[in-house]
Amino acid sequence: MKILIIGASGTIGSAAVDKLRKLGHEVQGISRKSQPSIDIENPGSIEAFFSNSEPFDAIVCIAGDARFGALDQISEEDFMIGIKSKLMGQVHVCRYGMKKLSPTGRVVLTGGILAHQPWPETTSVAMVNAALEGFVKALALELEENQRALVVHPPLVRESAIQMGMNGEGLPSADEVATAYVQALTTDSNGKAIFYES
């Protein structure tokens, strides 16, 4: 399978690239800093990449930013970061990327477990994650018969928790969570959310 992974330099993205290559897939990893590059906050960047790309059997986006904070403290600008980056960035990946998706291909987006299991001070992040799930449900109705659209809701991974100054004990590693993306690329489901299961 020829797979494009957007956000390949991130914690989960790099783990997914490694895991899928080990499974024998042809993987092109791309990020804002790679050559060629994609900045999902810039629709023109996304359009330019896909206009010059060959078709893919799968497009996986593991990119996007969103802000944490209590509702009475988070600003409208903070909310718009998540909407512009994680939500609309992945919507634009679909808008332009679907034109280069094979007739049996699939697009896999990334939400997050907070869509279903929110914590305090996650209103902005949970909102965006849930919106992505709704988007994928509707997108699935517009695809060609053998194409698929799914969203993976990963949990907080150990490496990210440690980077945030938290205790990562008991949390799955990025490599473990990457198995959810393998599942998304092999399931017959369409318009569904995929969760990491230990």
Secondary structure, DSSP 4 states (H G I P E B T S, - for coil): -EEEEETTTSHHHHHHHHHHHHTT-EEEEE-SSSSS---TT-HHHHHHHHHTPPPEEEEEE-------B-TTT--HHHHHHHIIIIIHHHHHHHHHHGGGEEEEEEEEEE--GGGTS--TTBHHHHHHHHHHHHHHHHHGGGS-TT-EEEEEE----HHHHHHTT---TTPPPHHHHHHHHHHHHH----SEEEE---
